Structure formats: structure tokens, C-alpha cells
Amino acid sequence: MSDGPGAGNLQRRLRKFGNPLVSRLWDLELSGFDRLPINGPAILCPNHISFLDSLLLMFAVPRNISFVGKAEYMDSWKTKFLFPAMGMIPIDRSGGSKSTAALDAAEEVLGRGELFGIFPEGTRSRSGELGKGRTGAARLAMKVGCPIYPVGIVGTDEIQPPDAKMPKLAKSASITIGRPVKPERYINRGAEHLAWRSMTDEVMFEIREMTGQTYTNRYHGETAESEPTRTARVGNVTDITDRVSDDSGASERPLVSV
């Protein structure tokens, strides 16, 4: 079992025995998973359209992954023990200083060289639009020195819409791992909070490219107290082009500017 917060042996066993069942219940198309590192820390940032998003991603990745989840899950006897045992780190979604404990726990997970997942939108999208991303993942990536992998999820809202109690069977969905966004590209680029915002906006741009969602430059729910108020442009970015490389070689990718 893990010595600290996050996923441990229970998740490892569940992934081993549950994968065949998940494959029978739903038709999942997986792509880009070869981009994930075999070992070492990495942050996965998916869009969030269904309760099932973290569960299906957990079954899809090749090793344990810890996720943040809303602190309200700790108020119910049905989830307060199971979800943390499965790797959930509770977070107060009002943001700012109230989310510090969760980010400290996530830093510990990454310090052990494990995977950590966080929904940058903060909550599920009820409109289907991709909301503005919060900067917690970028802060962690820059502090720990690990990459962020944008994740595009499509179709899980058809399996279990936001207000549905139970998922529908025999439906299709896809999960795509995008190219890594590396923190070193944003170091020494001015004020720290603006570097967080720029890195986060690039992650959201990559998610939008994978999912085809309409991007809206506002947060789902209330604005966190620590978020910068300057507007970051994500859609139709043509200002700057940065040359990056991934496993398949060099390619052009637009940078998001603030």
C-alpha cells in the first residue's frame, strides 16, 4: 500500500481485475497512451463532462493514478472511505488557500514518481463547453518539474450525463492523451502567476483541439480567489509559434499568450 496520500494496492488490484469488465460494458477508444512515461511523475489534465471520467481514465492508464475529488465526497458514508482508498485526494473547490492541502498531497504523490490527475475546469461541464482552466496543475508542474499531459475525453457524457444516477451500457467513448506541456518552457517568462496562466491556457488549447469543444473564457462555477484577472486568449491563437518535439519528432504548436 502507498505510504502517503493517493493510490495504492487497492487501485492496482481493481485495475487488474476490473479492466476486462470495463471493456465488456463500454466501447472505449484509447489513443496517445504511448506518450505517458513508464515511470516518474506526470500530471494528467482531462476535460470533465461526466462522473465516469476519472474512473475510466484510471482503468485506461498503465499504472496507478491519484485524482483530486470534491471534498463533499467525504460527507457521505458511501464514499468517504472508498474514494480515498482508491486514490482520491479531497479538495475544497472554492479555491485559493482552501485548496492548499490537496495540492500539498498531490506534490507528495508526484514526489514519489507517480501519476496525478486533476480536472483543470474544477467541476463538470453541464453545457458541454470547455471552461477556463484553473492554475493548480501548472503550479505543481513548475514546482515539481514534471510535464502536464492534456487529456481529451469524448462521449462519457452520453454514458452518464451530469445529473444521471446510473451509467448507460454499450455506449462508446474515447480518451486521447495529448502532447506533454513542459514547465521549462514557461520558466523565467515574467511574473509567476502569469506563467501559470499561460501554461494552463496551453493545456486547455490542446484539450480543445482533441475534443472539439467550444471554449468559453470563464470558469465553471465561482472564480477562485487566487486566480489572476487578466484575460488569456485561447481560441484562434496565431500570435506565437513554438517548436516542440515529442516521441514522433518535431512539430509546430501555437503558444497561448496572455
C-alpha positions in Angstrom: 0.0 0.0 0.0 1.2 3.6 -0.6 3.0 5.2 2.3 1.2 8.5 1.8 -1.9 10.0 0.2 -3.1 8.8 -3.2 -3.5 5.5 -5.0 -2.1 2.2 -3.5 -2.6 -1.5 -3.7 -6.4 -1.4 -3.8 -6.4 0.6 -7.0 -3.8 -1.6 -8.5 -5.9 -4.7 -7.8 -9.1 -3.1 -9.0 -7.4 -2.1 -12.3 -6.2 -5.6 -12.8 -9.5 -7.3 -12.3 -11.8 -4.6 -13.4 -10.3 -3.9 -16.8 -11.9 -6.8 -18.6 -15.3 -5.8 -17.1 -15.0 -2.2 -18.3 -14.1 -3.5 -21.8 -17.3 -5.5 -21.9 -19.5 -2.7 -20.6 -18.3 0.1 -23.0 -16.5 0.5 -26.2 -13.5 2.7 -25.3 -11.2 4.1 -28.0 -7.8 4.9 -26.5 -5.0 6.8 -28.2 -1.8 8.5 -27.3 -1.2 6.4 -24.2 2.3 5.5 -25.5 3.2 9.2 -24.7 3.0 8.6 -21.0 6.2 7.9 -19.2 6.8 4.4 -18.0 8.0 5.8 -14.6 8.5 9.1 -13.0 6.0 11.9 -12.1 3.4 13.3 -14.6 0.2 15.3 -14.3 -2.8 14.4 -16.4 -5.3 17.1 -17.1 -8.6 15.9 -18.7 -11.7 17.9 -19.6 -14.6 17.0 -17.3 -18.0 16.0 -18.8 -19.1 13.0 -16.6 -18.8 11.4 -13.2 -17.2 8.5 -15.0 -14.2 10.5 -16.4 -11.8 9.8 -13.6 -12.9 6.1 -13.3 -12.5 5.3 -16.9 -9.1 7.1 -17.1 -8.0 5.2 -14.1 -8.7 1.9 -15.9 -7.1 3.2 -19.1 -3.7 4.3 -17.7 -0.9 1.6 -17.3 -0.1 2.5 -13.7 -1.7 3.9 -10.6 -3.0 7.4 -10.7 -4.3 9.6 -7.9 -7.0 12.2 -8.5 -8.4 15.2 -6.7 -12.1 14.9 -5.9 -14.6 17.3 -4.3 -14.4 17.4 -0.5 -18.2 16.8 -0.4 -17.5 13.1 -1.1 -16.1 12.9 2.5 -19.5 13.8 3.9 -21.2 10.6 2.7 -20.6 7.2 4.3 -20.9 5.6 0.8 -17.7 7.4 -0.4 -15.7 8.8 2.5 -13.7 5.6 2.9 -13.8 4.0 -0.6 -12.8 7.0 -2.6 -9.6 7.9 -0.7 -8.7 4.2 -0.6 -9.0 4.3 -4.4 -6.6 7.3 -4.6 -8.9 10.3 -4.3 -7.4 13.4 -2.7 -10.2 15.6 -1.4 -10.1 19.3 -2.4 -12.2 22.3 -1.4 -13.3 23.6 -4.8 -13.7 27.2 -3.6 -10.1 27.5 -4.5 -7.3 29.8 -3.2 -5.8 28.9 0.2 -8.6 26.4 0.9 -7.2 24.1 -1.8 -3.6 24.2 -0.5 -3.8 20.9 1.5 -4.9 19.0 -1.6 -2.1 20.5 -3.7 0.4 19.6 -0.9 -0.8 16.0 -1.0 -0.6 16.0 -4.8 3.0 17.2 -4.6 3.8 14.3 -2.3 2.3 11.9 -4.9 4.4 13.4 -7.6 7.4 13.3 -5.4 7.1 9.5 -5.2 7.3 9.5 -9.0 3.6 8.6 -9.6 0.8 9.9 -11.8 -1.6 12.6 -10.6 -4.8 13.6 -12.3 -6.7 16.9 -11.9 -9.6 18.4 -13.8 -8.4 22.0 -14.7 -12.0 23.1 -15.1 -12.6 22.3 -11.5 -16.1 20.7 -12.0 -18.1 19.0 -14.7 -19.3 21.0 -17.6 -23.1 21.0 -17.9 -23.2 22.9 -21.1 -20.7 20.7 -23.0 -18.4 23.7 -23.3 -14.8 23.7 -22.3 -14.3 26.2 -19.4 -11.3 28.2 -18.4 -8.7 26.2 -16.6 -7.6 26.8 -13.0 -3.8 27.1 -12.5 -3.2 24.4 -9.8 -1.7 21.9 -12.2 0.7 24.4 -13.7 1.8 25.4 -10.2 2.5 21.8 -9.3 4.3 21.1 -12.6 6.6 24.1 -12.2 7.3 23.3 -8.5 8.0 19.6 -9.1 9.5 19.9 -12.6 7.2 17.4 -14.3 5.2 17.6 -17.6 1.4 18.1 -17.9 -0.4 15.8 -20.4 -3.6 17.2 -21.7 -6.3 14.6 -22.0 -9.3 14.8 -24.3 -12.4 12.8 -23.2 -15.4 12.4 -25.6 -18.6 10.5 -25.2 -18.7 9.9 -21.4 -21.5 12.4 -21.1 -23.6 10.1 -23.2 -22.8 7.2 -21.0 -23.6 9.1 -17.8 -24.7 12.8 -18.1 -24.0 15.1 -15.2 -27.4 14.5 -13.4 -27.8 10.8 -14.2 -27.7 8.4 -11.3 -26.5 5.4 -13.3 -24.5 4.9 -16.5 -25.9 3.5 -19.7 -24.3 0.4 -21.0 -23.0 -0.5 -24.5 -22.1 3.1 -25.3 -18.9 4.4 -26.9 -16.3 6.9 -25.7 -12.8 8.0 -26.4 -9.8 9.1 -24.3 -6.8 10.7 -26.0 -3.5 11.7 -24.4 -2.1 14.8 -25.9 1.5 16.0 -26.3 3.2 17.0 -23.0 3.3 20.6 -21.9 6.6 21.1 -20.2 7.2 23.6 -17.4 10.7 24.6 -18.5 9.1 26.4 -21.5 7.5 28.9 -19.0 10.2 29.4 -16.5 11.6 33.0 -16.5 8.7 34.3 -18.6 7.8 37.1 -16.3 5.6 37.1 -13.3 5.0 33.7 -11.8 1.2 33.9 -11.8 1.2 34.9 -15.5 3.4 31.9 -16.3 0.9 29.6 -14.5 -1.9 31.2 -16.5 0.0 30.8 -19.9 0.9 27.2 -19.2 -2.7 26.4 -18.1 -4.1 28.1 -21.3 -1.9 26.0 -23.5 -3.2 22.8 -21.8 -6.8 24.0 -22.4 -6.0 24.8 -26.0 -4.6 21.2 -26.5 -7.7 19.7 -24.9 -10.0 21.8 -27.2 -8.1 20.5 -30.2 -8.7 16.9 -29.1 -12.3 17.2 -28.1 -13.7 19.8 -30.5 -15.4 21.5 -27.6 -16.3 25.2 -27.8 -14.0 27.1 -25.4 -15.5 29.7 -23.1 -13.2 32.1 -21.4 -14.8 31.8 -17.9 -14.7 29.4 -15.1 -17.4 26.8 -14.4 -18.8 27.9 -11.0 -17.3 30.6 -8.9 -13.9 32.2 -9.6 -11.1 31.1 -7.2 -9.8 34.0 -5.1 -6.2 33.5 -6.2 -6.7 33.4 -10.0 -5.3 36.3 -12.0 -7.9 38.5 -13.6 -6.1 39.3 -16.8 -7.8 37.7 -19.8 -5.8 34.9 -21.5 -6.6 34.3 -25.2 -7.0 30.7 -26.1 -9.2 30.5 -29.3 -7.7 31.1 -32.7 -4.2 31.6 -31.4 -1.8 32.9 -34.1 0.5 35.2 -32.1 3.4 33.0 -31.3 4.6 29.6 -32.6 7.0 27.5 -30.5 8.8 24.5 -31.9 8.4 21.5 -29.7 9.3 17.8 -30.0 7.6 14.7 -28.8 8.1 11.0 -29.5 7.1 11.3 -33.1 9.6 14.2 -33.8 9.5 17.9 -34.1 6.2 19.7 -34.8 4.8 23.2 -34.7 2.5 24.1 -31.9 1.0 27.5 -31.2 1.6 29.1 -27.8 -1.1 30.7 -25.9 -0.4 34.3 -25.0 -1.6 36.5 -22.1 
